[in-house]
């Protein structure tokens, strides 16, 4: 998958701030998974989460059940 990630279209998360705490996601491009990376290190490693888990995580953020640090 790492070769595929170099061609991914990354977007900055709307939950990122302007002080360096930024993540990028390549959602909707890979079947069943959502890659996430540190925007300050785009050539560094990416974490790949099951899409269902990522959707549940974002829903928890939106509902206020969990709060970004």
Number of C-alpha atoms within 10 A of each C-alpha: 8 9 7 9 17 11 8 15 12 19 14 16 14 9 14 14 11 7 6 10 12 16 20 21 21 19 18 12 15 14 9 13 18 21 23 22 21 18 19 12 10 13 11 9 13 17 11 16 14 12 17 11 13 17 13 11 13 13 13 13 14 12 9 10 9 12 9 7 4
